[in-house]
Amino acid sequence: QVQLQESGPGLVKPSQTLSLTCSVSGATITEPYDGWSWIRQPPGKGLEWIGYITFRGNPYYSPSLKSRTSISRDPSKNHITLQLTSVTPEDTAVYFCARLGNGLVFDYWGQGTQVTISS
């Protein structure tokens, strides 16, 4: 069974960098054709795709966030990391990691972690 767990600070000050880790078990992040994504949901709003990293380690980002986003991985730990720089209160959201699997579906999700941007 594939399981994903997000972790990181729940409170980040404006202008700082948001850093999160997705720990994956039950699957290997280098398995061919699996993608590993970050998605967020601001309070009262819909889901927003942030970006993803391929099984080869190549990242891709939403155009609206590309300039501030970095997604990387550590295959030795089976971790996916997210860094979002220069954060503002508009970045307050529940942040999820998810696998893009068979049928081009986000088939496994973490439970999400709340990140609040506040001074």
URJOTA-V869816 format. One record per backbone hydrogen bond with DSSP energy under -0.5 kcal/mol. NH is the residue of the N-H (numbers start at 1). CO is the residue of the C=O. If there is no record, write none. Layout:
BEGIN
NH&CO, NH&CO
END
This chain:
BEGIN
3&25, 5&23, 7&21, 9&19, 12&116, 15&87, 16&13, 18&84, 20&82, 21&7, 22&80, 23&5, 23&21, 24&22, 24&78, 25&3, 31&28, 34&31, 35&100, 36&53, 37&98, 38&51, 39&96, 40&48, 41&94, 42&46, 45&42, 48&40, 50&38, 51&38, 52&60, 53&36, 54&58, 57&54, 59&57, 60&52, 62&50, 65&62, 66&62, 68&65, 69&65, 69&66, 70&83, 72&81, 74&79, 77&74, 78&74, 79&74, 80&22, 81&72, 82&20, 83&70, 84&18, 85&68, 86&15, 87&16, 91&88, 92&89, 93&115, 94&41, 95&93, 95&113, 96&39, 98&37, 99&108, 100&35, 101&99, 101&105, 104&101, 105&102, 107&99, 107&105, 108&99, 110&97, 111&4, 113&95, 115&93, 116&10, 118&12, 118&116
END
